[in-house]
Amino acid sequence: MAQSKLNDLAGRFSQNPKGVGIGLKLLAAAGALAYGVGQSMYTVEGGHRAIIFSRIGGIQKDVFAEGLHFRLPWFQYPIIYDIRSRPRKISSPTGSKDLQMVNISLRVLSRPDSNTLPDMYRQLGLDYDEKVLPSICNEVLKSVVAKFNASQLITQRQQVSLLVRRELIERAKDFNIILDDVSITELSFGKEYTAAVEAKQVAQQEAQRAVFVVERAKQERQQKILQAEGEAEAAKMISFICQQKPQTFFHFSEQIKFRAILWDNNFWENYFSPS
């Protein structure tokens, strides 16, 4: 059925050439209209902004938000910016205040200032982060790290991070870039400094061990002195008892020896056993 209708329509056009020309013109006009309407509209996706470049006046001052917008085909075309925060990791070898090599890495969340997109496009283009962030991050890192010693970079890491963040945010404002977050993700030193730190830790441990050995020797010596003093005092007392009441002493000493109260049998055998 449909095929027969198409054949009839083709037969009519073949019998009337003027109708064919008019139909083709109408189809061409409809196609051109549809193409013109399609080219005159553009969509700005979520998290994006658009600016217009005009072949007559150049970059326009207006910034277009999300949604459907219109333009003049051929005379104007949109330039789309992604204004969402994008992470970027930047590493920079630099030197500390005491001339130690430091390898430091930053994680930066950056986005363009949506109110100044026309100026940014004139100065930097779409790849603004590639052109700006590596240079200013290296500059700020070198200037901040140079204010601290290697040991201070470890013990005062939070202060170093805050200082880097503050100076980097101020520096990025000169290029209409907003930094939402700046954080130090890695901080390491050269092999020479690492070896020196390990050697220092070993030396400190050896020193602590030597102090412990000396202290233990002192305690052992003091213990021997006290023991010798006690033995001398006991010998004096026993000698005094022997001189005063020999029979009482021998009777008492036999009881003590039998009950094993004396602390050193060798001492008893050497000094107090009767000959």
Phi and psi in degrees as a GROMACS rama.xvg file:
@    title "Ramachandran Plot"
@    xaxis  label "Phi"
@    yaxis  label "Psi"
@TYPE xy
-65.5677  -37.1  ALA-2
-64.4572  -38.619  GLN-3
-66.0757  -36.5694  SER-4
-65.6798  -40.3318  LYS-5
-65.502  -37.3258  LEU-6
-65.5477  -40.5924  ASN-7
-62.6103  -42.5645  ASP-8
-64.6483  -40.7071  LEU-9
-66.1963  -34.7907  ALA-10
-66.6817  -39.8416  GLY-11
-63.4275  -43.014  ARG-12
-64.6868  -35.4677  PHE-13
-70.0792  -30.3773  SER-14
-78.6036  -22.6567  GLN-15
-127.833  88.9282  ASN-16
-58.736  -31.7981  PRO-17
-63.2447  -36.0248  LYS-18
-65.6215  -34.3818  GLY-19
-64.7245  -44.363  VAL-20
-62.9332  -41.7034  GLY-21
-65.5344  -40.7445  ILE-22
-63.4689  -43.0017  GLY-23
-64.3869  -38.2453  LEU-24
-63.8618  -41.3457  LYS-25
-64.2621  -42.496  LEU-26
-63.4441  -40.8643  LEU-27
-64.9036  -41.3413  ALA-28
-65.1444  -40.9734  ALA-29
-65.4059  -41.1792  ALA-30
-64.3787  -42.1592  GLY-31
-64.9185  -38.837  ALA-32
-64.4922  -44.4786  LEU-33
-63.8723  -40.3014  ALA-34
-64.7189  -42.0063  TYR-35
-64.1672  -40.977  GLY-36
-65.6462  -40.5843  VAL-37
-64.9886  -38.1488  GLY-38
-77.0992  -19.974  GLN-39
-85.1896  -3.98669  SER-40
-119.545  147.309  MET-41
-148.587  155.322  TYR-42
-117.244  134.54  THR-43
-101.132  116.893  VAL-44
-73.6406  167.284  GLU-45
-62.8755  138.596  GLY-46
78.8938  15.1637  GLY-47
-128.174  161.748  HIS-48
-135.666  155.592  ARG-49
-127.815  145.223  ALA-50
-125.216  158.307  ILE-51
-111.369  132.241  ILE-52
-103.924  124.33  PHE-53
-106.776  136.404  SER-54
-68.81  -13.4871  ARG-55
-97.4602  -49.0845  ILE-56
-109.073  -0.769999  GLY-57
81.0163  -150.505  GLY-58
-69.7583  127.386  ILE-59
-84.08  159.546  GLN-60
-83.0762  -18.9866  LYS-61
-75.0187  144.462  ASP-62
-116.821  125.36  VAL-63
-101.53  132.192  PHE-64
-83.3816  -169.417  ALA-65
-66.7273  146.262  GLU-66
127.447  -168.438  GLY-67
-93.2125  133.929  LEU-68
-136.71  164.173  HIS-69
-117.274  154.473  PHE-70
-149.676  167.643  ARG-71
-88.7458  117.442  LEU-72
-57.9058  143.318  PRO-73
71.7403  -39.8032  TRP-74
-79.1836  -30.3205  PHE-75
-131.532  146.366  GLN-76
-145.749  146.394  TYR-77
-84.2962  150.772  PRO-78
-119.221  117.202  ILE-79
-98.0902  130.638  ILE-80
-113.037  137.208  TYR-81
-88.8444  114.212  ASP-82
-101.194  11.9645  ILE-83
-80.2126  151.493  ARG-84
-66.9817  133.906  SER-85
-123.205  133.22  ARG-86
-79.8778  149.469  PRO-87
-150.702  133.899  ARG-88
-105.443  129.376  LYS-89
-128.534  127.741  ILE-90
-112.05  145.259  SER-91
-149.146  121.015  SER-92
-80.8154  130.233  PRO-93
-145.708  178.566  THR-94
-116.485  142.976  GLY-95
-85.9305  -178.451  SER-96
-64.6538  -33.493  LYS-97
-95.2012  24.3714  ASP-98
64.3834  35.3548  LEU-99
-100.172  137.112  GLN-100
-74.4616  131.851  MET-101
-127.277  130.223  VAL-102
-102.833  113.233  ASN-103
-125.679  139.452  ILE-104
-124.818  140.618  SER-105
-117.944  145.988  LEU-106
-112.754  119.972  ARG-107
-118.926  130.804  VAL-108
-104.046  114.059  LEU-109
-127.076  155.947  SER-110
-156.582  155.826  ARG-111
-79.7053  154.468  PRO-112
-76.7549  112.755  ASP-113
-63.5619  -21.0339  SER-114
-80.764  -14.0093  ASN-115
-121.648  27.5869  THR-116
-62.2432  -38.9341  LEU-117
-59.5681  -43.7335  PRO-118
-66.7112  -39.3684  ASP-119
-61.6511  -40.9106  MET-120
-66.08  -38.1018  TYR-121
-65.1452  -38.245  ARG-122
-89.1009  -40.3608  GLN-123
-122.543  -25.1097  LEU-124
85.5317  -162.575  GLY-125
-79.5935  -30.2343  LEU-126
-93.1353  51.9026  ASP-127
-61.9564  -38.4756  TYR-128
-67.3575  -35.0479  ASP-129
-67.105  -32.1959  GLU-130
-84.8865  -28.9555  LYS-131
-107.324  -50.2451  VAL-132
-59.8523  -45.7075  LEU-133
-58.6702  -40.2128  PRO-134
-71.7973  -45.5181  SER-135
-72.679  -32.0538  ILE-136
-65.7657  -44.3408  CYS-137
-62.2056  -41.1457  ASN-138
-62.7256  -47.5904  GLU-139
-68.5659  -41.9597  VAL-140
-61.1631  -44.9193  LEU-141
-64.7185  -39.606  LYS-142
-70.8756  -34.5825  SER-143
-79.2034  -46.2057  VAL-144
-62.7705  -32.023  VAL-145
-66.3766  -11.7111  ALA-146
-88.2095  -7.23056  LYS-147
-125.287  149.081  PHE-148
-75.6873  167.308  ASN-149
-61.4765  -42.1038  ALA-150
-67.2637  -34.7176  SER-151
-68.8575  -30.2707  GLN-152
-62.4628  -27.6267  LEU-153
-86.4914  -48.836  ILE-154
-74.6216  -25.6673  THR-155
-116.943  40.0888  GLN-156
-62.6191  -38.5508  ARG-157
-63.5928  -42.0004  GLN-158
-64.9055  -40.0733  GLN-159
-62.0439  -42.9869  VAL-160
-63.351  -42.531  SER-161
-64.5335  -40.3544  LEU-162
-66.186  -42.1103  LEU-163
-62.9632  -43.6972  VAL-164
-60.7828  -47.6001  ARG-165
-63.6376  -46.1418  ARG-166
-70.0917  -34.6231  GLU-167
-71.5042  -37.669  LEU-168
-63.3389  -43.567  ILE-169
-64.6272  -37.8589  GLU-170
-69.295  -37.1348  ARG-171
-70.4624  -24.4424  ALA-172
-62.9613  -26.7208  LYS-173
-65.0354  -20.3883  ASP-174
-112.067  15.4886  PHE-175
61.6008  37.9352  ASN-176
-115.314  134.263  ILE-177
-104.659  128.681  ILE-178
-105.372  114.514  LEU-179
-81.4416  -27.3419  ASP-180
-157.341  140.21  ASP-181
-135.55  122.86  VAL-182
-142.143  145.935  SER-183
-85.6693  118.592  ILE-184
-99.7295  -20.6831  THR-185
-150.089  137.886  GLU-186
-145.809  109.85  LEU-187
-137.926  162.925  SER-188
-118.713  170.609  PHE-189
-68.3232  166.999  GLY-190
-63.6666  -36.288  LYS-191
-64.8551  -44.7118  GLU-192
-67.4145  -39.9417  TYR-193
-61.8119  -42.5611  THR-194
-64.6455  -38.6864  ALA-195
-64.9927  -39.5154  ALA-196
-65.054  -42.4093  VAL-197
-63.5855  -41.629  GLU-198
-63.9049  -38.0485  ALA-199
-64.9043  -41.6286  LYS-200
-64.0064  -40.9853  GLN-201
-62.2875  -43.0763  VAL-202
-63.2329  -39.8188  ALA-203
-64.6423  -40.7146  GLN-204
-64.7366  -40.534  GLN-205
-64.3332  -39.7821  GLU-206
-64.4407  -42.5443  ALA-207
-63.3764  -38.5928  GLN-208
-65.1054  -40.469  ARG-209
-64.1386  -39.9643  ALA-210
-62.6044  -40.2827  VAL-211
-64.8036  -41.9005  PHE-212
-63.3236  -43.4798  VAL-213
-63.3421  -42.7814  VAL-214
-64.9917  -40.142  GLU-215
-65.2424  -38.2429  ARG-216
-64.1933  -39.2745  ALA-217
-63.0022  -43.5889  LYS-218
-64.8752  -41.1367  GLN-219
-64.0755  -41.0563  GLU-220
-63.5217  -42.8217  ARG-221
-64.3081  -37.8449  GLN-222
-64.4341  -41.5432  GLN-223
-65.0568  -38.8518  LYS-224
-62.6058  -46.2302  ILE-225
-63.1092  -39.8217  LEU-226
-64.1532  -42.4268  GLN-227
-65.3039  -40.0368  ALA-228
-63.9716  -41.2853  GLU-229
-63.8955  -41.5155  GLY-230
-64.9981  -39.905  GLU-231
-64.8972  -40.5526  ALA-232
-66.8414  -40.1307  GLU-233
-63.8908  -39.525  ALA-234
-63.2753  -39.4352  ALA-235
-62.7643  -44.368  LYS-236
-64.2563  -43.7021  MET-237
-65.6279  -38.178  ILE-238
-63.8029  -38.7848  SER-239
-65.9538  -42.3477  PHE-240
-64.8649  -38.1628  ILE-241
-62.516  -38.1634  CYS-242
-71.2994  -35.1769  GLN-243
-82.6516  -53.0608  GLN-244
-138.346  86.4544  LYS-245
-63.4379  -40.5969  PRO-246
-66.7225  -41.9211  GLN-247
-61.9855  -39.0318  THR-248
-64.0597  -45.1658  PHE-249
-68.352  -36.102  PHE-250
-64.4275  -43.4757  HIS-251
-66.5556  -40.1901  PHE-252
-67.5992  -33.7991  SER-253
-66.4868  -37.3292  GLU-254
-66.0976  -42.0615  GLN-255
-65.2537  -44.5017  ILE-256
-64.5488  -37.6194  LYS-257
-65.9744  -36.9399  PHE-258
-86.8198  -2.54634  ARG-259
57.8842  44.9531  ALA-260
-86.2446  -31.0728  ILE-261
-64.4795  143.197  LEU-262
-78.2763  -19.2217  TRP-263
-138.94  109.275  ASP-264
-65.1159  -36.1154  ASN-265
-63.2815  -38.8307  ASN-266
-62.8389  -42.2036  PHE-267
-64.8676  -44.0229  TRP-268
-64.529  -34.8055  GLU-269
-76.9888  -34.6244  ASN-270
-114.238  -30.5339  TYR-271
-118.445  -6.3239  PHE-272
-77.6997  139.89  SER-273
-69.4066  143.685  PRO-274
